[in-house]
Structure formats: structure tokens, C-alpha cells
Amino acid sequence: MKVTILGPAYPLRGGLAAYNERLAKAFIQEGHTVKMVTFSLQYPEFLFPGTSQYSSLPAPADLDIEVSVNSVNPANWISIGKKIQNDKPDILIVKYWLPFMAPCIGTICRLARRNKHTKVIAILDNIIPHEKRPGDIMLTRYFVNSVDGFIAMSDSVYNDLSKFDTFKPRLFNPHPLFDNYGDPMEKEMAIKQLNLDPDKRYILFFGLIRDYKGLDLLLHAMASERLKDSNIELIIAGEYYSNKDYYEQLIQSLQLQDSVVQHTRFIPDNEVATYFCAADVVVQPYKHATQSGVTQICYHFNKPMIVTNVGGLPEIVPDNKVGFVVEPSAEAVANAIYRFYDEAKEQEFVQYILEEKQKYSWSAMLESIHKIASAINLQ
């Protein structure tokens, strides 16, 4: 087949770009021809909360990436849409994660599918955003009406889709393994590379820091008496996309300076393995969620998880098998961390992870895409 993937890719950085690039490689491994079309401007600088939108790493040598989409220029959307229309890919795959992108991506998809050949399939990270804004419903409806079929990566998103569409083909397929961050390394080596104390035990909070991800709950958990007096330290590895001062003041007020390691910057792909392999367990204390790419990095590096009982997280973290699922409160998170160490759960959880991770293959995702494409009847 001829496949076009529209969305974040190199030179952009982050989980969405990593996902799309890994998906492209999966299609190529199946023998398909793949072209990626990404943003020359993804977010205007005044709307972007981080330090940079761009990767500092070399471009992937094995991918055909066109950098051409301007998210705020309607003339550009028309040009790109007509170009894809004329190129006639069999499938156009788009990720949907934020209503801000709906006018741009939705317009391109509308134009592309006018050739009566290209089937447009959306892979949904979210359908209702974590951080709600006026116009979200209207924008999402515009996007939903521009595609032919859907793959939701969590049951909660699959169910939310029914608020916008009940007729088009859809499937649930969980987020595949993020296996593009290198091989696991020995814990001792990872700790050494991060210049950490080898006599300490480490838990990890990883990823962009947004309020809904519950870092404040985890900090309060770390301040509980049982954890504060232990040799357990928290590594925060990720860039602030919310109020940095709030979290730094919280660390000060809870007197956690000596038990929190702050690497609060964007973690490039070639450093991800070091952080995961240094940790005993990864904690995702989200206040609400759909699904999370962090869980699939954990599976790749065979890392136990403590997650909260929100959104799609319990679907992919079987409780007391690959980790713990707890209520989104500081007390519940603290109890789970204490129990993980007190009951020496690490090796038990790792054994279950080795079995459970077999579900999350890229070949299964491609099979779902093929099924949706077969179910689409172009008029």
C-alpha cells in the first residue's frame, strides 16, 4: 500500500513524533511505501509552554519526511490537502490529540479524501482534551466529520467518541510498546550515568509536567512519614509545561530537597533509557487520563508501575501483577510506594510484565488499521 502519515515527526520532538515515526517504520517493515508530512509550524511560540519544539538529535535516515504544514495558515492547509489528494495514498493516517489542531488537520483530510480513493483513519490519543477550553466540542466535531474511521487507544476515548459519531468504523487498540528508545541497561550503570547515589532506591516521574499528571500528589506522598525517613528518592525527569514555581515551592515547603532529584528539562530520546533503567518503579499519579505513552516505555524497559485509577490506565496496568492501581490521592500513592518496597514486589512484577507486554505489538496496531481500512466504504 501507499501510506501517508500526517502529524508530528522530525524535526519536532516528543512522544507524538516518536509514535508516528515508529508507526511509519512498522508499515515499512510490512513492505508498504510510507511518506510522512509534518509541521513546519506546529504551535506559534506564544502558545508553546516549553523551551523548544525541535529535536537536538540527527534526523532519522530511513524515513521520508516532508516538513511543510503550517498549523495556523489556512492557505497552507488547502495546498497540503490538494497535494495529498493528487498523490492518492491508499491510507492517510492522522493522530488527534488537541482541538487546536482540528481546523488544520480536519481541512487537509477533507481535501485529501475528495479523490474518492484515500481512506482517512484517525488514531485518537484523546477526543475530549485533558485541559478544556472554549470551542473544544465544535472543533472536535469538525475533525471527526473529516475522517472515515477511528482507532482509539483506550476504552475511555472509544466511549467518548460516541458523543461525536456513532456510525463510522472504529476499533480499540492499546498504545503499542515504545521500543524505539534503545535497549535496557543494568540499573547500576544507569545510576552511575546519572551521578546518583548507588545506596539509594529510586522511583521515577517521567514526562512533560502538566497539572493533570498529579506531580503534586506524588510530592505529598513523598512527604509522608514512612517515605520521608527512608532511602527512597524521587527522580523528576521532564520539562515544566505548567507553573514551575508552584512545584518548586511545594518541594521546599514539604522539605523534600534531599529526597527529590530534579532533572526538569526535556529528556531527549537518547537519554530515556538511562532514567527508566535507574528506577525501581515508575509512578504516574494522574488526576485524570485517557492513556499514556509512559506506560508503554515502562513495558519496554520491564519497569513496574504505580498508576492511578483514572481513564485508560487501569486497562493496561493489571493491579498487583505489573504494578499497583490506586486512587488519585497522596495517601494512596504513598501506601503503594511503601508496599512496593516493603513486600519486595519488583521481581514479581517484572515477571508479569514480560508476559503482559506481548499484547502491545506494532503488528497488532497495523492489523487494526487494515481492519478499519477494509470496513471503510468510500462513496
C-alpha positions in Angstrom: 0.0 0.0 0.0 0.8 3.7 -0.3 0.6 5.2 3.2 0.8 8.9 4.3 1.1 9.8 7.9 0.2 13.4 8.7 1.3 14.8 12.0 4.3 15.5 14.3 7.6 14.0 13.1 11.2 15.0 13.0 12.5 17.8 13.4 9.8 18.0 16.0 10.4 16.3 19.3 8.3 14.4 21.8 6.0 11.4 22.2 3.7 12.2 19.2 6.6 12.4 16.9 8.2 9.3 18.3 4.9 7.4 17.9 4.4 8.5 14.2 8.0 7.6 13.3 7.7 4.2 14.9 4.4 3.6 13.1 6.0 4.5 9.8 8.8 2.0 10.4 6.2 -0.7 11.2 4.5 -0.1 7.8 7.8 -0.1 6.0 8.7 -3.4 7.7 5.5 -4.8 6.2 6.6 -3.7 2.7 4.5 -0.6 2.3 5.6 2.8 0.9 5.3 5.5 3.6 5.5 9.2 3.4 5.4 11.4 6.5 4.0 15.0 6.3 4.8 17.1 9.4 4.7 20.6 10.6 6.9 23.5 9.6 5.0 25.4 12.3 3.2 23.2 14.9 2.5 25.8 17.6 3.1 29.5 17.5 5.7 30.3 20.1 3.4 32.3 22.3 1.2 29.2 22.6 4.0 26.7 23.3 4.8 26.2 27.0 8.2 24.5 26.7 11.7 25.7 25.8 11.8 24.2 22.2 9.6 22.3 19.8 12.6 20.8 18.0 14.8 17.8 18.4 18.5 18.2 19.0 19.2 14.7 17.6 20.1 13.8 14.0 17.2 13.1 11.5 16.1 9.5 11.1 17.9 8.3 8.0 15.3 5.7 7.0 12.2 7.9 6.8 10.7 10.1 4.0 9.6 13.2 6.0 8.2 16.3 4.3 8.2 19.4 6.6 5.5 21.6 5.2 2.4 22.0 7.3 1.6 25.4 9.0 -1.0 24.9 11.7 -2.3 28.5 11.6 -2.3 29.2 7.8 -5.5 28.2 6.0 -3.9 28.7 2.6 -1.2 26.2 3.6 -3.9 23.7 4.6 -5.5 23.9 1.2 -2.2 23.5 -0.5 -1.2 20.4 1.5 -4.7 18.9 1.3 -4.7 19.2 -2.5 -1.2 17.8 -2.7 -2.2 14.7 -0.8 -5.4 14.5 -2.8 -3.3 14.3 -6.0 -0.7 11.9 -4.5 -3.6 9.4 -3.8 -2.3 7.4 -0.9 -4.4 4.4 -0.1 -4.5 5.4 3.5 -4.0 8.8 5.2 -3.3 8.3 9.0 -3.7 11.2 11.4 -3.2 11.5 15.1 -5.7 13.6 17.1 -4.7 14.9 20.5 -5.8 18.5 20.7 -8.8 20.6 19.4 -6.4 23.4 18.4 -5.2 21.1 15.6 -8.7 20.4 14.3 -9.1 23.2 11.7 -5.7 22.4 10.2 -5.8 18.6 10.2 -9.5 18.5 9.5 -9.3 20.7 6.4 -6.4 18.8 5.0 -8.3 15.5 5.5 -11.4 16.9 3.9 -9.5 17.9 0.8 -7.4 14.7 0.6 -10.4 12.3 0.6 -12.1 14.2 -2.3 -10.1 12.0 -4.6 -12.5 9.2 -3.7 -9.6 6.9 -3.2 -7.8 7.8 0.0 -9.2 6.4 3.3 -8.6 8.7 6.2 -8.0 6.9 9.6 -7.6 8.8 12.8 -5.6 7.4 15.8 -7.1 9.0 18.8 -5.0 9.9 21.8 -7.8 12.0 23.2 -11.2 13.0 21.8 -12.0 15.3 24.8 -8.9 17.1 26.0 -7.4 16.9 29.5 -7.3 20.7 29.8 -10.7 22.0 28.5 -11.1 25.3 26.6 -14.0 27.1 24.9 -14.7 25.7 21.4 -13.3 22.2 22.1 -16.6 20.5 21.2 -17.1 22.4 18.0 -13.5 21.9 16.8 -13.5 18.2 17.6 -16.8 17.7 15.7 -15.2 19.4 12.7 -12.3 17.0 12.9 -14.4 13.9 13.4 -16.5 14.7 10.4 -13.4 14.9 8.2 -12.2 11.3 8.6 -13.5 7.8 7.7 -12.6 5.6 10.6 -11.1 5.6 14.1 -8.7 3.7 16.3 -8.9 4.6 20.0 -6.0 3.8 22.3 -8.2 3.5 25.4 -11.7 2.4 26.2 -12.5 5.8 27.7 -11.6 7.5 24.4 -13.5 4.8 22.4 -16.6 5.6 24.5 -16.1 9.4 24.3 -16.1 9.1 20.5 -19.8 8.2 20.6 -20.5 11.8 21.7 -19.4 12.9 18.2 -20.0 9.9 15.9 -21.8 6.5 16.2 -21.7 5.3 12.6 -18.1 5.2 11.2 -15.9 2.2 11.7 -13.9 2.2 15.0 -11.7 -0.2 17.0 -10.0 -0.1 20.3 -6.3 -0.9 20.1 -4.0 -0.1 23.0 -0.8 2.0 22.6 1.9 -0.3 21.3 5.3 -0.6 23.0 7.6 2.4 22.8 10.6 0.2 21.8 12.5 3.0 20.0 14.4 4.3 23.0 17.2 1.8 22.9 17.9 -1.4 24.9 17.7 -1.8 28.6 20.9 -1.3 30.7 21.9 -2.5 34.1 20.4 -0.5 36.9 23.9 0.2 38.4 25.2 1.6 35.2 22.2 3.9 34.7 22.5 5.2 38.3 26.2 5.9 37.7 25.5 7.7 34.4 23.0 10.0 36.2 25.5 10.6 39.0 23.1 9.3 41.6 23.9 7.6 45.0 24.1 3.9 44.5 22.9 3.3 48.1 19.6 4.9 47.4 16.4 3.4 45.8 14.8 5.5 43.1 11.2 6.0 41.8 10.6 7.9 38.6 8.1 10.6 37.5 8.7 10.9 33.7 7.4 13.2 31.0 6.1 16.7 30.4 4.9 18.2 33.7 1.3 19.3 33.4 -1.1 19.8 36.3 -3.4 16.9 35.4 -0.4 14.4 35.8 -0.5 14.8 39.6 3.1 15.5 40.4 1.8 17.5 43.5 0.1 14.3 44.7 3.4 12.4 44.4 5.3 15.1 46.3 2.8 15.0 49.1 3.2 11.2 49.1 7.0 11.5 49.3 6.5 13.8 52.4 4.6 11.0 54.3 6.5 9.9 57.4 7.2 6.4 56.1 8.8 7.6 52.9 10.5 10.7 54.1 12.6 8.7 56.6 13.5 6.0 54.0 16.3 5.8 51.5 13.8 6.2 48.6 14.3 9.2 46.3 12.1 10.6 43.6 13.6 11.5 40.2 11.5 14.1 38.3 12.6 13.8 34.7 10.7 16.2 32.3 10.1 19.7 31.3 7.6 22.0 33.0 4.6 22.8 30.9 2.8 24.3 33.9 3.6 26.5 36.9 7.2 25.6 37.8 7.2 27.9 40.9 4.3 26.0 42.4 6.1 22.7 42.3 9.4 24.1 43.5 7.8 25.9 46.4 6.0 22.7 47.2 9.2 20.8 47.4 10.6 23.5 49.7 7.6 23.6 52.0 7.4 19.8 52.3 11.2 19.8 53.0 11.9 17.3 50.2 15.1 18.9 48.9 17.2 15.9 49.9 14.8 13.3 48.6 13.9 14.7 45.2 16.3 14.7 42.2 15.1 17.4 39.7 16.1 16.9 36.1 13.3 19.2 34.9 14.2 19.6 31.3 13.1 17.9 28.1 14.6 14.4 28.1 15.9 13.6 24.5 15.3 10.1 23.1 18.9 9.0 23.6 18.6 9.6 27.4 15.3 8.0 28.1 16.7 4.5 28.7 19.0 5.8 31.4 16.2 7.3 33.5 13.9 4.3 33.3 16.7 1.8 34.0 17.9 3.7 37.0 14.4 3.4 38.7 12.9 0.6 40.6 9.3 1.7 39.8 7.7 4.4 37.7 4.8 6.4 39.3 2.0 8.0 37.2 -0.2 9.8 39.8 -2.5 11.3 37.2 -5.7 13.1 38.3 -7.3 12.2 35.0 -6.1 10.5 31.9 -7.0 8.6 28.7 -3.9 6.5 28.1 -0.2 7.2 28.5 2.9 6.5 26.3 4.9 6.4 29.5 3.3 3.0 30.4 4.5 1.6 27.1 8.0 2.8 27.8 7.8 1.0 31.1 6.8 -2.2 29.4 9.7 -1.9 27.0 12.2 -1.5 29.9 10.4 -4.0 32.1 9.6 -1.5 34.8 6.9 -1.9 37.4 4.3 0.9 37.6 2.2 2.6 40.2 -0.7 4.3 38.4 -4.0 5.9 39.5 -7.4 4.5 38.8 -8.3 7.1 36.1 -9.1 6.9 32.4 -7.4 4.0 30.5 -4.5 3.5 32.9 -6.1 0.5 34.7 -6.7 -1.2 31.4 -3.0 -1.6 30.7 -1.7 -1.9 34.2 -3.2 -5.0 35.8 -3.3 -4.4 39.5 -0.9 -6.3 41.7 0.6 -8.0 38.6 2.7 -5.4 36.7 2.2 -2.8 39.4 -0.4 -1.2 41.6 -3.5 0.7 40.6 -4.6 3.2 43.4 -7.0 6.1 43.9 -5.6 9.5 42.9 -4.7 10.7 46.4 -1.4 11.3 48.1 -2.1 8.8 50.8 -3.0 6.0 48.3 0.2 6.7 46.3 2.3 6.7 49.4 0.9 3.4 50.6 1.6 1.8 47.2 5.2 3.0 47.1 5.7 1.8 50.7 4.1 -1.6 49.8 6.2 -2.0 46.7 9.4 -1.9 48.7 8.1 -3.5 51.9 6.8 -6.5 50.1 9.8 -6.6 47.7 7.5 -6.6 44.6 9.9 -5.7 41.9 11.0 -9.1 40.6 7.4 -10.5 40.9 6.1 -7.6 38.8 8.9 -7.9 36.2 7.9 -11.5 35.6 4.3 -10.5 34.8 5.5 -7.6 32.7 7.4 -10.0 30.4 4.2 -11.8 29.7 1.8 -8.8 29.6 3.9 -6.8 27.2 3.3 -9.4 24.4 -0.1 -7.8 23.9 1.3 -4.5 22.8 2.9 -5.1 19.4 3.0 -2.8 16.5 1.8 -5.6 14.2 -1.4 -5.6 16.2 -1.8 -1.9 15.6 -1.2 -2.4 11.9 -3.8 -5.2 11.8 -6.3 -2.8 13.4 -5.6 -0.2 10.8 -6.0 -2.7 8.0 -9.4 -3.8 9.5 -10.6 -0.3 9.7 -9.5 0.4 6.1 -11.3 -2.7 4.9 -14.5 -1.5 6.7 -14.5 1.9 5.1 -16.8 2.2 2.1 -15.9 5.2 0.0 -18.9 6.7 -1.8 
